[in-house]
């Protein structure tokens, strides 16, 4: 069997990669290929999955819906030409694939439809939690009801039930991102009585660097109010040179993988994301998928709006609707002079509110779910591929 995964974003690539790991475990003889529509497909490259079409980073990182300006930037960055090349490559090679797996939203679903081959859609970017009822473009509804669409997979039960009411063959098998959180045990709290705060500034540079710079004064203010331990989970694209520049610009010291200012010491790590999330008591998040993973672990998340292009107030507000009571957003603008004064007491209150923390645990199970989705989806795909 030959499977092609089509995805359009960092989180989508991650989900696809985790499903691929499970498919390889279940069926080692399976042939796999990928078409990442956004970015360079690092999740596929890490797994040595052949990529069938040209790839190219775009200014928006695939988040064109955040504003009209991002559309124009992407078009100027070669979006139209890239898309046409990707469609051409797919059409030229389509006959070699038994099943197309579209991971994302309407865009990979469109590619799957254009392939002329049987396909399954994993709707990572769509959820009924956003609006209370799923709002799909009529074209997307049509593609999901196509005879060549063998099924739709939702990431939560509410969305699956919503799709079923529309006459779409849908189910929920969980959210694979929770399978990427196996801690190594390399990080343990030095003081069990001292809360650990995790910082998630995001994965896209340079935006992640701006987000990190925004979080620094908040950490300094928190450290003045209460003894706390801080850990930042960084992506490889953030270098020591970046951190040195941030330290100089904002009046911090950087050495030995720590940022220091007065009483505040922030520990930095590039390889302990899962450990940091498991050990933390609260997350300061300015990210997408990573915040969803934190919520899935039952962690309370506090957000402050950034300058974008991804993490703006609009994105943060949508994230609150998607993830429910686990997520609190402070303020509506990164330029609000009262942002830190509002955030500090709220964060301290959350750290002492055991009832709220219990609600976050229950909410995480409902909205995100437990590990095991990657294997469940792999089994689903292998079963449905019989019909091809």
N, C-alpha and C positions, 0 to 999 in steps of 0.2 A: 504494500500500500504506500502511496505517495501523498503526503499532506503538505499543503502550503498555508503558512500563517501570514495573515495580513493585519498589520496593526498601525496605530497612528499616535504614538506618544510614549514618553518614558515609562509611565505606569502600565500602559497597555503592553509594551514590550516585555516588561517584568512579568506580568501575568502570563503572557504567551510563553516566555522562557521557562517558567515553573511548570506549566502544563507539558511542555516539551520534555522536561526532566522526567516527569511521570510517565509519559508515553514511551520514552526510551527504556524505562524500567519495566513496564508492562510488555512491550513488544520491541525487543532490541533490533529486529530486522526491518523496522519501519524506516522509510525514507522521508526526510524532512527538509523543507526549504522555507525561506522567509521573504516577505516583502514589507520592510518597515517604511511607512510613507513619510515619517517625520524623523529627522536626526539620522544618525549613522547606524542605528540598530545594535548598540553595544551588547545588549542582552543576548542577541543572536550570535554576535561575533565571539563572545565569551564561551559559547557552547559549540562553536565551530559549525554553525548552521549556514549553509550557502544562501547568499542573498541574490535574488534573481533579477534585480533592476537597480538602476542608479540610486544612490542615496545622497542627501545633502542637508546639512543643518540649515534651518531657517530662523530668521530673527525672532519669531514668536515662540519657537519651540513647539509649534503645533497648536498653540492656544489662540487661534485666530478669533474665537468668540468673545474675547475679553474686551475688544474695542474695534471700531472700524479702522483705526490707524494701523492695527496689527495686520489687517488684510493688505493694506497698501505696502507695508514694509515687506511682507512675504512675497507679494507680487513683484516688487522691486528686487527682491532677493532670489528670484528665479522660480517661484512656485508654479506658474503655469507651464513653463518648459519642463520642469521636473515631473509634474503630474502626467503630462502627455507621454513622456518617456517611460514612466512606470506603467501606464495603461498599455502602451505598445509592447513592452516586455512581457506583461502578463498575458496579453492576447496571443503572442507568439509562442509562449511555452505552456499554455493552459492544458493542452491535451495530455501532458505527462502527469497531471495531478488528479487523484481520485477524489479528494475532498479539499475544499477551501475552508479555512477557519478564520473568520473575521473577528478581530478583537478590538473593540473600541466603540465607535458610535456609527453614524450614518455613512461616513466616508469609507472605512474598510468594508462596510456592508455593500456599498455601491460597487467597489472593486470586485467583491465576490460575485455580485450579480452580473457584472460585465464579463466575467470570466467564462460564463456559459456552462460552468461545472456545478455539481452539487456542493452545497455549502452549509455551514453552521455558523450562527452569530453568537458571540459572547459580548453582551452589551455592558461593557465595563463602565462607560461614561454616562449611562442612562439609569435613572432611578425615580420611582414614584414618590420618594421622600422629598424631592425638590419642591414639587407643587401640590402634593397630596394625590395627584393623579398624573399618570405618565402622558406627556404631550409629545407625540411623534409626528414628524412631517408625513404627509400622505404618501410620499414616495417611499419612506422607510417602512411604513405599514404595508405597502404593496410588496416590497422586497422580502419582508418577513413572512408574507403569505404566498410567496412564489412556490410552485411545485418543486423547484430545485432547492428551496430552503428546508433542510431536514429538521431544523429545530432552532430555537432561540434559548440561550442560557442567560438568566438574570443573576445579578450578584446578591440580591436579597429577595425574600419571600414576597414582600409587598409588591414589588415590580413584577415578579413571576405571575402572581394572581391577576394583576392588572392586564398583563399581556394575554393571559388565558381568556379573560372576559372579552377581549377583542377578537377572539377566534384564532389566536396565534399559538402554535405548538411550543409552549414555553415551560421551563422548569428552573428551579434554583438549586445549585449544587455547592454553593459556598463561594468564597472569595480567595483565590490562590495566594494573594499577597501575604496571608497569615502563615503560609508555609515557608516563608523566607525569614522567619524570626526565631531560629534555633540559637539560643545563647551558648557561647563557648565556656562561660564560667570564669572568664578572665577578668571580669569587673565585679568587685564586691564593695559594698558600702563600708567605708572606714569607720563610720559612726552611725549605728542603727537608729539613733535618736535624732539625727540631722537629716532633714528632707533632701532628696536629690532631685534637682531640676534638670530636665533634658532640653537642649536647644536644638531645634530643627530649622535651619535657615533656608532649606531648599536645595535643589540639585543643579539648577541652571545658573551658570556664571555668565555675566556679572551680577545678575539679580540676587543670587545667594549672598554675595559679598555685601551688597547694600542692605539686605535683610539682617545679616550678622551685625553690621555697624549699628542698625537700629536697636538690636537687642542688648547691646553692651550697656548703655546707660540704665536700662531697666534692671539688668542684673546687678549693677553697682548699687542702685537704690534698694533693691531687695536685700543685698548683703548688709547694708547699713541697718535694716530693720530686723533682721533675723539671721542667725548662722545657717548657711545653706551650702550645699555642694552642687556645683554646676558642671555639666558635661555637654560638649557640643559634638554631634555626629556630623562629620564632614564627608563630602564626596571627593574622589581623587582629583577632580578638576580644580579644587581649591588648594593652592600650594603654600608653602612656607613663605614665599615671597609676597603673596597676597596678604597673609596674616601679618607680616612685618609692616607692610604698608598701612594696613588698617590700624595697627597699634600706634604707629607714628602719627597718623592723621587724627586719631581720637584720644590721644594722651594715655595710652596703655603701654604696658611692657609685654613683649613676647619673647619667651625663651622656654626651653625644655617642654615644648608642646603645652604651654600654658599662657593664657592672657591674664595679666594681673593689673589691678588698679586699687590701691588702698586695701581694704578688707576683702575685696572681691577677687577670687581666684577661679578662673574658668579653665577646666581641663578640656583638651582637644583630642579627638580620636578619629582616625580614618577607617578603622577596621572593627569597631565594636558597636555598630548600630543596634543589633539585636540585644546585646547585653545592656546597653544604655537604656533602651526602651523597657526592658523587663525590670530593671532595678529602680527606675525613676518613680517619683511620687506625683510629678506633674510635668507637663510638657509645655514649653513656650514654642509654638509652632507657626512657621510661615512657609508651609509646604503643602503639597497635595496628597500624594499616595502615602507618604510617611506619617502624616497626621491620621489618615484612615487606619493605618496599622496601629498607631498608638491607641486610638479609640477601641480597636478590636481587642487590645490587651486590657481594656478597662481603665485606661489612664485619663484623668481630666486634662483637657487641653485649653490653654489660653492663647488667643491670637491678637496681634496688633496689625492694623492694615499697613501694607507696604506701598512702594511706588510702581510695582509691576515690572514687566508686563503681565506676569501670572498673578502674583499675590497682591491684589488690590482689595479694597473694602468689599467690592462686589463679589469677588471670589470667596473672601472670608465669610460673607453673609450667606452665600450659596452653600458653603461648607457646613455652616451651622444647621441649615435646613436638612442637608443630607445626613448629618451625623448626630443630630438631636442634642439632648441635654449634656452630652460629654464635652461640648465645645462652647467656649465663651469668647466673644470678640469684644475688645475694649476700644471704644472710639470709632470714628468713621473716616479719619484722615491721618496720615502719618505726620502731618504738620501741626496737629492739635497740640498746643503747649501744655495741656493738662493730661496728656496720655499717660505718662509715668505715674503722676499723682493718683490717677484713677485705677491704674493697673495694680500697683503695689498692694493696697488693702484688699482688693478682690482676690489676688493670688494667695495672700496670707490667710484669708477667710476660707478659701477652698482647701488649703492644706490642713486646716483644723476641723473641717466639716466631714465627719465620718459617714453620715447619712448620704450626703451628696456623692462621696466616693463609692459607696455601695450602689447608688443609682447608675454611676458610670460603668461599673462592672456589668450590670444587667443590660444596660443600653448597648454596650459593646458587643455582647452576644447576639442581641436582636438585629443590630444594624450591619455588623460585619461578619460575625460568626466565628466558629472554631477552625483550627487547622484541618487539613485533609481534602480541601477542595481540588487541588491539582490532580490528585489521583482519581477523584470522583469524575472530574471532567474528562480526564484521559480515558477512563472506562466508557464514558458516554460516547466519546468520539469514535472509539474503536467499535462499539456496538452499532452506531449509526452508519459507520463506513461500510457495513455489510450491505446497506441498501443502495450503495453506489454501484 
